[in-house]
């Protein structure tokens, strides 16, 4: 890291954190102007019962909760669209911008005749200084600059709206316009919104356009302003940030996946995801599983090392040397930590190291130095593939050389060595390649000839683990496996309908395994987007073009089913029927769901990532 690279990143953050956008994670119906931190929040009051909706979130599951459909969202906030249904009321909120001004069009879609009020609350967020005053039928906010907020429609002087601070209340019997800066007519606002909608509106029925929209909206809806460190970040889900996580949560490998998803549309958003996650590094030198607003970090363990792979691809796409200089030292520290803390022989085991920080998080107590905590380090929290693996209390490791972890670590060593070469760090590059070759050689011991696939091997018994998972295809990502072995892996397992094949792919466990999981299981025949993505990269590297196309086609079917039915981008999907809303613990708008669309766009040549010789056989 250099002063120049840090300064370049600070400038990027300053440029990114400006203008009107959905910066506040607490509600998709709040528009915030940065750097002022002035918020304009849309809400509803149900007139007959007097109840109010002050914030709106997608995925809230409490009784009587609102239903939210997230529409198109431009990265810079120049257009957003949201539909909210609550208490028999349905509205569509569209926002656009004119210079420094925000305009919004709120359209009633059902049961609004004399039954609801639109509330427009204005305040300075995050304890920022400023004065907000209602002046008749407008609101004036005074901070670093003076901003007025106006609405069209019939104003109602209702003192019983459940809102703290100044607000406007307007009848929702017809469409309402909202504007800042100067008063605008409904027709003028509608024309501005229509123009923005024509540029950024719903993609229509073209699948490729839909995949582009999914990749864009997954990041744009989940990019927020995080006030405690005055930064723009992308989190995996807006809803996950609030409550017990204290305002935000950065999850380790999710952040690097987010960077790849952001890359086709926004270099700044891609860089932010990488750098902010690396800056969460612990005193032991590793990137934690999570950092969140409560001050919690997972000091006991990390998540799969895909950081160097991501950074190298972003450099190849954008060519900014300062980005490599900013990220190289923390990536190297993280890589060395794996070899120091998780090495058992010449391979790695997942672990959870006992650590007693001054203020341990109650969330982490059940996982620290425990079997479950160690499985979290793999990214496959509590998956049944680990059921027969013991936790070695003396070593703080799962007693198995994990096939997925070692594959990704070998790929990390390889990518980081390439970065070291670019930066002229020849000795470090040699160190990393030596480590990569050690792991790659040792991974051949994970080949299981009877079953014709690589699989984790127990360190206590020397036997392969009882169950298979899709991680058994990760060795392809590290360049491990001969042509004959790859052929068996594909024909006997990946493409087989009773293996990992079928219509809805990829299940994380083989379909023929006699496993009876509970109906509520997080893993019961579920397809996980990051798994598809990593297996797809492995197929590219192995030169298995037909299988890569097969996986891209299956990923397209999977993500478009829920998108066309609900405009959802899920955390995971059923590999039995392709739906995802059947599981209450499958987040409906999580960033990494867009990896399924990214696969398709890469396969169709719409997005240039992983396109050098290494990734094409």
C-alpha positions in Angstrom: 0.0 0.0 0.0 1.3 3.5 -0.9 0.2 7.0 0.0 -0.6 7.4 -3.7 -2.9 4.4 -3.8 -4.6 5.3 -0.6 -5.2 8.9 -2.0 -6.6 7.4 -5.2 -9.0 5.3 -3.3 -10.1 8.3 -1.1 -10.9 10.2 -4.3 -12.9 7.3 -5.6 -15.0 7.2 -2.4 -15.5 11.0 -2.6 -16.7 10.7 -6.2 -18.9 7.7 -5.5 -20.6 9.2 -2.5 -22.4 12.1 -4.1 -25.9 12.9 -5.3 -29.4 11.4 -4.6 -29.6 7.6 -4.2 -31.0 4.9 -2.1 -28.1 5.3 0.3 -30.0 4.5 3.5 -30.2 0.7 4.2 -33.2 1.1 6.4 -35.7 1.7 3.6 -35.9 1.2 -0.1 -38.3 4.2 -0.2 -35.7 6.7 1.2 -33.7 8.9 -1.1 -30.6 10.5 0.4 -28.5 13.4 -0.9 -24.8 13.0 -0.3 -22.6 14.5 1.0 -25.4 16.5 2.8 -27.0 13.4 4.3 -30.5 14.9 3.7 -33.1 12.2 3.5 -36.5 12.3 1.8 -38.5 9.3 3.0 -41.7 8.1 1.4 -44.3 6.3 3.6 -47.9 5.4 3.9 -50.7 6.0 6.4 -53.7 3.6 6.2 -56.5 6.0 6.8 -59.2 3.8 8.3 -57.0 2.1 11.0 -54.5 4.9 11.4 -51.5 2.6 11.0 -48.4 3.8 9.2 -45.6 2.3 7.1 -42.5 4.3 7.8 -39.8 2.1 6.2 -40.0 -0.5 3.4 -37.8 -3.6 2.9 -37.8 -6.5 0.6 -37.9 -9.9 2.4 -39.4 -8.8 5.7 -41.3 -11.8 7.1 -43.2 -10.4 10.1 -47.0 -10.6 10.2 -48.6 -7.8 8.2 -45.2 -6.9 6.6 -45.1 -5.0 3.3 -44.5 -6.7 0.0 -41.8 -5.0 -2.1 -40.9 -5.5 -5.7 -37.7 -3.8 -6.7 -37.7 -2.4 -10.2 -34.8 -1.0 -12.2 -32.1 0.9 -10.4 -29.4 2.9 -12.2 -26.0 2.8 -10.4 -25.9 6.6 -9.9 -29.5 6.7 -8.7 -30.6 8.7 -11.8 -33.6 6.3 -12.0 -35.2 3.9 -9.4 -38.5 2.1 -9.4 -40.2 0.3 -6.5 -43.6 -1.2 -6.0 -44.9 -1.6 -2.4 -48.1 -3.3 -1.2 -49.2 -2.9 2.4 -52.5 -3.0 4.2 -54.5 -3.2 1.0 -52.6 -0.3 -0.5 -50.3 -0.6 -3.5 -48.1 2.2 -4.9 -45.3 2.5 -7.4 -42.5 5.0 -6.6 -40.3 6.2 -9.5 -37.5 8.6 -8.9 -35.3 10.6 -11.3 -32.9 13.5 -11.3 -32.6 16.9 -12.9 -29.1 18.3 -12.2 -28.9 18.4 -8.4 -32.6 18.0 -7.9 -34.7 14.9 -7.1 -38.1 14.2 -8.6 -40.5 11.4 -7.8 -43.7 10.1 -9.2 -45.9 8.1 -6.7 -48.6 6.2 -8.6 -51.5 4.5 -6.7 -52.2 1.1 -8.2 -54.9 -0.4 -6.0 -57.5 0.6 -3.4 -56.3 4.1 -2.8 -59.6 6.0 -3.1 -59.9 7.9 0.3 -58.0 5.1 2.0 -54.4 6.2 2.3 -52.1 9.1 2.7 -48.6 9.4 1.2 -46.2 10.8 3.7 -43.0 12.6 2.7 -40.7 13.0 5.7 -37.5 15.1 5.4 -34.6 15.0 7.9 -30.9 14.9 8.2 -29.7 11.4 8.8 -26.9 9.8 10.8 -26.7 12.7 13.3 -25.6 15.1 10.7 -26.3 18.8 11.5 -29.1 20.7 9.7 -32.4 22.3 10.3 -35.7 21.2 8.7 -38.8 23.3 8.8 -42.2 22.8 7.3 -43.5 26.0 5.7 -47.1 25.5 4.6 -47.1 23.0 1.7 -43.4 22.7 1.4 -40.4 21.8 3.6 -37.2 23.7 3.7 -33.9 22.0 4.9 -30.9 24.1 5.7 -27.4 22.6 6.1 -24.4 23.2 3.9 -27.0 24.4 1.3 -30.7 25.2 1.4 -33.0 22.6 -0.2 -36.8 22.9 -0.6 -39.1 19.9 -1.0 -42.5 20.2 -2.7 -45.4 17.9 -3.6 -48.4 18.1 -5.9 -51.8 16.9 -4.9 -54.2 17.7 -2.1 -52.3 18.2 1.2 -53.8 17.0 4.5 -52.9 18.6 7.8 -52.8 15.3 9.8 -50.9 15.7 13.1 -51.2 12.0 13.9 -48.8 10.5 11.3 -46.3 8.3 13.0 -43.3 10.4 11.9 -40.7 12.2 13.9 -39.9 15.6 12.5 -41.4 17.6 9.6 -43.4 15.9 6.9 -45.9 16.5 4.2 -49.1 14.3 3.9 -50.9 14.1 0.6 -54.0 12.2 -0.5 -53.3 9.2 -2.6 -56.5 9.2 -4.7 -54.4 10.1 -7.7 -50.7 10.2 -8.8 -48.5 12.5 -6.7 -45.4 14.3 -7.8 -42.5 15.2 -5.4 -39.7 17.6 -6.3 -36.7 19.3 -4.7 -35.1 22.6 -5.6 -38.1 24.2 -7.1 -41.8 23.5 -7.3 -42.7 21.5 -10.4 -46.0 20.5 -11.9 -47.2 16.9 -12.0 -46.9 16.9 -15.8 -43.3 18.2 -15.7 -42.3 15.6 -13.1 -44.0 12.8 -15.1 -42.1 13.8 -18.2 -38.8 13.7 -16.4 -39.5 10.3 -14.9 -40.8 8.9 -18.3 -37.5 10.0 -19.9 -35.4 8.3 -17.2 -37.6 5.2 -17.4 -37.1 4.9 -21.1 -33.4 4.7 -20.5 -33.3 2.4 -17.5 -36.7 0.8 -17.4 -37.7 -2.9 -17.3 -35.7 -5.0 -19.8 -38.6 -6.8 -21.3 -38.6 -10.4 -22.5 -35.2 -10.6 -24.0 -33.2 -13.0 -21.7 -29.8 -11.3 -22.3 -31.3 -7.9 -21.5 -32.8 -9.5 -18.3 -29.4 -10.9 -17.3 -27.8 -7.5 -17.7 -30.6 -6.0 -15.6 -30.1 -8.6 -12.9 -26.3 -8.0 -12.7 -26.9 -4.2 -12.5 -29.8 -4.2 -10.0 -28.3 -6.8 -7.6 -25.5 -4.3 -6.8 -27.3 -1.0 -7.2 -30.1 -1.9 -4.8 -27.6 -3.2 -2.2 -25.1 -0.3 -2.4 -25.5 2.0 0.6 -23.7 4.7 2.6 -22.1 3.5 5.8 -21.9 6.5 8.1 -19.6 5.3 10.9 -16.7 5.2 8.5 -18.0 7.7 6.0 -17.9 5.3 3.0 -20.0 3.7 0.3 -20.2 -0.1 0.5 -22.1 -2.9 -1.1 -23.7 -5.3 1.3 -25.3 -8.7 0.5 -28.8 -7.6 1.5 -30.2 -4.4 2.8 -32.4 -6.2 5.3 -29.5 -8.1 6.8 -27.8 -4.9 7.7 -30.3 -3.7 10.3 -31.2 -5.2 13.7 -28.6 -7.5 15.2 -25.9 -6.4 12.7 -26.0 -2.8 13.8 -26.3 -1.0 10.4 -24.1 -2.9 8.0 -22.5 -6.3 7.4 -19.6 -7.1 5.1 -19.2 -10.8 4.4 -15.8 -12.0 3.1 -16.2 -14.0 -0.1 -19.5 -12.3 -0.8 -17.6 -9.0 -1.1 -15.3 -10.4 -3.7 -18.1 -11.9 -5.7 -19.9 -8.5 -5.4 -16.8 -6.9 -7.0 -17.0 -9.2 -10.0 -20.7 -8.6 -10.4 -20.2 -4.9 -10.2 -17.3 -4.8 -12.7 -19.4 -4.8 -15.9 -21.2 -1.6 -14.8 -19.1 0.3 -12.3 -15.4 0.2 -11.7 -15.8 2.3 -8.5 -18.3 -0.2 -7.0 -16.0 -3.1 -7.9 -13.1 -1.5 -6.2 -15.1 -0.5 -3.1 -16.1 -4.1 -2.5 -12.6 -5.4 -2.6 -10.8 -2.6 -0.6 -13.3 -2.3 2.2 -13.3 -6.0 2.8 -9.5 -6.1 2.9 -9.5 -3.2 5.3 -11.5 -5.4 7.7 -8.3 -7.5 8.2 -7.8 -8.8 11.8 -4.6 -8.4 13.9 -3.7 -12.0 12.9 -3.5 -10.9 9.3 -6.6 -12.6 7.8 -9.8 -11.3 6.3 -12.6 -12.2 8.7 -15.8 -14.1 7.8 -17.8 -10.9 8.6 -17.4 -7.3 9.8 -20.5 -5.5 11.0 -21.9 -2.4 12.5 -22.0 -3.7 16.0 -18.2 -3.9 16.0 -18.2 -7.6 15.6 -15.5 -9.4 13.6 -15.1 -13.1 13.3 -11.7 -13.3 14.9 -11.9 -17.1 14.9 -11.9 -17.7 11.1 -12.1 -16.5 7.6 -13.9 -17.5 4.4 -12.7 -19.0 1.1 -9.7 -17.1 -0.4 -11.0 -15.8 -3.7 -9.6 -12.3 -3.2 -6.5 -12.5 -5.4 -8.4 -14.1 -8.2 -10.8 -11.2 -8.1 -8.2 -8.5 -7.8 -6.2 -9.9 -10.8 -9.3 -10.0 -13.0 -10.3 -6.4 -12.1 -6.7 -5.3 -12.9 -6.9 -7.0 -16.3 -10.2 -5.3 -17.0 -9.4 -1.8 -15.8 -5.5 -1.6 -15.7 -5.1 0.5 -12.5 -1.8 -0.2 -10.9 -2.7 1.8 -7.8 -5.4 -0.8 -7.2 -2.8 -3.6 -7.1 -0.6 -1.5 -4.8 -3.5 -0.9 -2.4 -4.6 -4.6 -2.2 -1.3 -6.6 -2.5 -0.1 -6.4 1.1 -3.4 -7.5 2.7 -3.9 -10.2 0.2 -0.3 -11.5 0.9 -0.9 -11.3 4.6 -4.1 -13.3 4.2 -2.5 -15.9 2.0 0.4 -16.4 4.5 -2.1 -16.7 7.3 -3.8 -19.7 5.7 -0.4 -21.5 5.4 0.5 -20.7 8.9 -2.8 -21.3 10.7 -4.6 -23.9 8.6 -1.9 -26.1 7.2 -1.8 -29.7 8.2 0.9 -31.4 6.3 1.0 -30.1 2.8 -2.7 -29.3 2.6 -5.2 -27.1 4.5 -8.0 -27.9 6.8 -10.8 -25.5 7.7 -10.7 -24.3 11.3 -12.0 -22.1 14.0 -9.3 -20.7 16.3 -10.1 -19.8 19.8 -9.8 -16.1 20.3 -10.9 -14.0 23.2 -11.2 -10.3 22.1 -11.9 -7.7 24.7 -15.6 -7.6 23.7 -16.5 -11.0 22.2 -19.7 -11.1 20.2 -22.5 -13.2 21.7 -23.2 -14.3 18.1 -19.8 -15.9 17.9 -19.7 -17.8 21.2 -21.5 -20.9 19.8 -19.1 -21.1 16.9 -15.6 -20.2 18.2 -13.4 -23.3 18.4 -16.3 -25.5 17.4 -17.1 -27.8 14.5 -19.8 -25.4 13.1 -17.4 -22.4 13.2 -14.9 -24.4 11.1 -17.5 -25.3 8.5 -18.3 -21.6 8.2 -14.8 -21.0 7.0 -15.5 -23.1 3.9 -18.5 -21.0 2.9 -20.7 -24.1 3.4 -21.9 -23.4 6.9 -23.1 -26.7 8.5 -23.4 -28.6 5.2 -23.9 -32.4 5.7 -20.7 -33.1 3.8 -18.9 -32.3 7.1 -21.1 -34.5 9.3 -18.6 -37.4 9.6 -15.6 -35.1 10.0 -14.4 -34.6 13.6 -13.2 -31.3 15.0 -9.6 -31.6 16.3 -9.6 -29.6 19.6 -5.8 -29.6 19.8 -5.3 -28.2 16.3 -8.5 -26.2 16.1 -9.1 -27.8 12.7 -11.6 -30.0 11.0 -9.9 -33.4 10.7 -10.1 -33.4 6.9 -8.1 -32.0 4.0 -10.9 -30.0 2.4 -11.1 -30.4 -1.4 -12.8 -27.0 -1.9 -10.5 -25.0 0.4 -7.3 -26.4 -1.1 -8.5 -25.8 -4.6 -9.3 -22.2 -4.0 -6.1 -21.7 -2.0 -4.0 -23.0 -4.9 -5.8 -20.6 -7.2 -5.2 -17.8 -4.8 -1.5 -18.5 -4.7 -1.3 -18.6 -8.5 -3.2 -15.3 -9.0 -1.3 -13.5 -6.2 2.0 -14.7 -7.8 0.9 -13.1 -11.0 0.1 -9.8 -9.1 3.6 -10.0 -7.5 5.2 -10.3 -10.9 3.3 -7.2 -12.1 4.5 -5.2 -9.1 8.1 -6.5 -9.5 8.0 -8.6 -6.3 10.0 -11.5 -7.7 10.9 -13.2 -4.4 7.4 -13.1 -3.2 6.1 -14.5 -6.6 8.6 -17.4 -6.2 7.4 -18.0 -2.7 3.8 -18.1 -3.8 4.4 -20.4 -6.8 6.3 -22.8 -4.6 3.4 -22.9 -2.2 0.9 -23.4 -5.1 2.9 -26.3 -6.5 3.1 -27.9 -3.1 -0.7 -27.8 -2.7 -1.4 -28.9 -6.3 0.9 -31.9 -6.0 -0.6 -32.9 -2.6 -4.1 -32.6 -4.0 -3.6 -35.6 -6.1 -4.0 -37.6 -2.9 -7.6 -36.4 -2.8 -8.4 -38.3 -6.0 -10.7 -41.2 -5.2 -10.4 -43.9 -7.9 -13.4 -46.0 -6.9 -15.8 -43.0 -7.1 -13.9 -41.2 -10.0 -13.8 -37.8 -8.4 -11.7 -35.6 -6.0 -13.1 -35.5 -2.5 -12.0 -34.4 1.0 -9.9 -36.9 2.9 -10.0 -37.3 6.7 -6.7 -36.7 8.4 -7.5 -39.0 11.3 -8.5 -42.2 9.3 -7.0 -41.5 5.9 -10.4 -42.3 4.4 -12.4 -40.1 2.0 -15.3 -38.3 3.6 -18.6 -40.1 3.5 -20.6 -37.6 1.4 -19.9 -35.8 -1.9 -20.5 -32.1 -2.6 -20.1 -29.8 -5.6 -16.8 -28.7 -4.1 -15.4 -31.9 -5.7 -15.3 -30.0 -9.0 -13.3 -27.1 -7.6 -9.9 -28.8 -8.4 -10.6 -27.9 -12.1 -10.3 -24.2 -11.0 -6.8 -24.8 -9.7 -5.8 -26.7 -12.9 -5.8 -30.0 -11.1 -6.9 -33.2 -13.0 -5.9 -35.0 -16.2 -8.1 -35.4 -19.2 -9.2 -38.9 -18.2 -10.0 -37.9 -14.6 -11.9 -34.8 -15.8 -13.9 -37.0 -18.2 -15.0 -39.3 -15.4 -15.9 -36.4 -13.1 -18.1 -35.0 -15.8 -19.8 -38.1 -17.2 -20.2 -40.0 -13.9 -21.1 -37.0 -11.7 -21.6 -33.5 -13.0 -23.7 -34.3 -16.1 -25.5 -37.4 -14.7 -29.1 -36.9 -13.8 -28.7 -38.9 -10.7 -25.5 -37.0 -9.8 -25.3 -33.2 -10.0 -27.1 -32.9 -13.3 -30.8 -32.5 -14.1 -33.0 -29.5 -15.1 -32.3 -27.3 -12.0 -28.6 -27.1 -11.3 -26.3 -27.5 -9.4 -27.4 -29.2 -6.2 -24.7 -29.0 -3.5 -25.1 -32.7 -2.8 -25.3 -35.5 -5.3 -28.9 -36.5 -6.0 -28.3 -40.2 -5.5 -27.0 -39.8 -2.0 -29.3 -41.3 0.6 -29.6 -38.2 2.7 -32.8 -37.2 4.4 -32.5 -33.6 5.3 -35.1 -31.7 7.3 -37.6 -29.6 5.3 -36.1 -26.5 6.9 -32.6 -27.3 6.0 -30.4 -24.6 4.5 -28.9 -27.1 2.1 -31.7 -29.5 1.2 -31.1 -30.0 -2.6 -30.4 -26.3 -3.0 -28.5 -24.7 -5.8 -26.1 -21.9 -4.7 -25.0 -19.3 -7.2 -21.4 -19.0 -6.0 -21.0 -22.8 -6.4 -22.3 -22.6 -10.0 -19.9 -19.7 -10.7 -16.8 -21.5 -9.4 -17.6 -24.7 -11.1 -18.1 -22.8 -14.3 -14.7 -21.2 -14.0 -13.2 -24.6 -13.5 -14.9 -26.0 -16.6 -13.5 -23.0 -18.6 -10.0 -23.7 -17.3 -10.3 -27.4 -18.1 -11.3 -26.6 -21.7 -14.7 -28.3 -21.2 -16.6 -25.9 -23.4 -19.7 -28.0 -23.9 -20.1 -28.6 -20.2 -19.5 -24.9 -19.5 -22.3 -24.0 -21.9 -24.6 -26.6 -20.3 -24.0 -25.0 -16.9 -24.6 -21.5 -18.3 -27.9 -22.6 -19.8 -28.9 -24.2 -16.5 -27.9 -21.1 -14.5 -30.0 -19.0 -16.9 -33.1 -21.2 -16.4 -32.6 -21.0 -12.6 -32.3 -17.3 -12.2 -34.8 -16.2 -14.8 -37.6 -18.4 -13.3 -37.8 -16.3 -10.0 -36.9 -13.1 -11.8 -39.8 -13.3 -14.2 -42.2 -14.4 -11.5 -41.2 -12.1 -8.7 -38.1 -10.0 -9.8 -36.2 -11.8 -7.1 -32.4 -12.5 -7.0 -32.1 -15.3 -4.4 -29.4 -16.5 -2.1 -30.2 -20.1 -3.1 -32.7 -22.0 -5.2 -34.3 -25.4 -5.2 -32.6 -27.9 -7.4 -35.8 -29.9 -7.5 -38.3 -27.4 -8.9 -36.2 -24.3 -9.5 -38.2 -22.0 -7.2 -36.6 -20.2 -4.2 -39.4 -18.6 -2.2 -40.3 -22.0 -0.8 -37.5 -21.5 1.8 -37.9 -18.7 4.3 -34.2 -18.6 4.8 -33.4 -17.9 1.2 -32.9 -14.2 1.0 -35.0 -12.8 -2.0 -32.6 -10.0 -3.1 -29.1 -11.1 -2.3 -26.2 -9.9 -4.5 -24.6 -13.1 -5.3 -27.7 -14.5 -6.9 -26.6 -12.4 -9.9 -23.6 -14.7 -10.3 -25.9 -16.9 -12.3 -26.5 -14.1 -14.8 -22.9 -13.2 -14.8 -22.1 -16.8 -16.0 -24.5 -16.4 -18.9 -23.1 -13.0 -19.9 -19.6 -14.3 -19.8 -20.6 -17.4 -21.8 -22.4 -15.2 -24.5 -19.4 -12.8 -24.7 -21.4 -10.0 -23.3 -19.0 -9.5 -20.3 -15.2 -9.7 -20.5 -14.0 -11.5 -17.4 -11.7 -14.6 -17.1 -11.0 -14.5 -20.9 -7.2 -15.0 -21.0 -5.5 -18.2 -22.1 -5.6 -19.8 -18.6 -9.4 -19.8 -18.6 -10.0 -21.2 -22.0 -8.2 -24.5 -21.9 
